[in-house]
């Protein structure tokens, strides 16, 4: 008998405005209801994954030096969701 999972997963890529992937970008997920936070960095292909997340509402952000922070404020994950999201970061203005 197969056990059912009571978790969700989230994966995706971080890219620049032209669609080029951003290696080494910091990706964070936060569950505001509990204050729980996880973070990872993108691989050489710009990809990230959070393989086991509790169901709930999350805030996802990505950042990389030279770019404005990208954020999704309310992403709902349900049991057994396998969500794929892509985050595009805009160039930061030069100072």
Secondary structure, 3 states (H helix, E strand, C coil): CCCCCCEEEEEEEEECCCCCECCCCEEEEEECCCCEEEEEECCCCCEEEEEEEECEEEEEEEECCCECCEEEEEEEECCCCEEEEEEECCECCCC
